[in-house]
Amino acid sequence: MTTQYPENLRYTDTHEYVGLNGQVATVGITAFAIDQLGDIVFLELPAVGSMVTQGEAFGTIESVKAVEDLKAPVSGKVLKANQAMVDAPEELINEPYQAGWLIEIEVSNASEVDSMMTAAEYRSKVEGQ
């Protein structure tokens, strides 16, 4: 499977991505992470209005293989949670970068994004594993 990593996103070591549009960050997990997890059976996301902190868990994703924490790539307030993915987490595999986003965050410090990997850096990290 050849995996694409959109160039307009930034990536974390823990396989989350973030797309920044002004002060709003759209967060999800990468196609690589979804592929590694296998069949996803459960997704837990934070409540709208809750605060998340960069590097700390904001939810969990469960597959037939493992339960993993989802780590916030940026700090801020949760504006939206993707209920469609909570209701049908197996759909994440189809469009992780479009319909499969997980949360939107009102970013408290946009410079946090600067420390994340570019698509090329992330690709070389995961394809080198």
DAHULIN-V860468 format. One record per run of one state. SS is the DSSP state (alpha for helix, beta for strand, coil for the rest). FROM is the first residue (numbers start at 1). TO is the last residue. If there is no record, write none. Layout:
# DAHULIN-V860468
ss=SS from=FROM to=TO
ss=SS from=FROM to=TO
This chain:
# DAHULIN-V860468
ss=coil from=1 to=9
ss=beta from=10 to=11
ss=coil from=12 to=15
ss=beta from=16 to=21
ss=coil from=22 to=23
ss=beta from=24 to=29
ss=coil from=30 to=30
ss=alpha from=31 to=37
ss=coil from=38 to=39
ss=beta from=40 to=44
ss=coil from=45 to=50
ss=beta from=51 to=52
ss=coil from=53 to=56
ss=beta from=57 to=63
ss=coil from=64 to=66
ss=beta from=67 to=71
ss=coil from=72 to=75
ss=beta from=76 to=81
ss=coil from=82 to=82
ss=alpha from=83 to=87
ss=coil from=88 to=88
ss=alpha from=89 to=93
ss=coil from=94 to=102
ss=beta from=103 to=107
ss=coil from=108 to=109
ss=alpha from=110 to=115
ss=coil from=116 to=116
ss=beta from=117 to=117
ss=coil from=118 to=118
ss=alpha from=119 to=127
ss=coil from=128 to=129
